[in-house]
Amino acid sequence: MDDAQRRERALASLKRKADFRTHLVTYVLVNAMLIVIWAVTSGGFFWPIFPILGWGVGLGLHAFESYGRRGPSEDQIRREMDRLP
């Protein structure tokens, strides 16, 4: 892999991580607002748990995509290229 390809991959990785951080801040702010609304209006059944959990699943998948998942290695790419007709 040459320097241009490595730079391109690094930029893509940094963009994914920045997008995740934006998603995380939005998640925290919106859900904090929902909790405040819940506390001010009723304080009864904790209904904000539904968006917190539902959105949390999506946030977890976004985190995995941004930080946990690794792209294919050069060896894997070469093997796949050799396998294709």
C-alpha positions, 0 to 999 in steps of 0.5 A: 500500500502506498502513502496515498492509499494509507492517507486516504484510509486514515482520512476516512477513519478520522471522518468516521470517528468524528461523525461518531463523536457528533452522534454521541453528543447529539444522543446525550443532549437529546436524551438529557432533554427527554429526561428533563421533560419527563421529570418536569411533567410527570416523574411517573413511568420512566418513558425516556427509557424507550428512546434511550435504549432504541437509539443506544443500539444504533449508537453502539453499532455506530461505535463498532463501525467507527472504532471496532471494525477493521478493514481487510488486510492486504493479504486478504485483499490479495487472496480475494483478488487471486480467487476472482476470475 
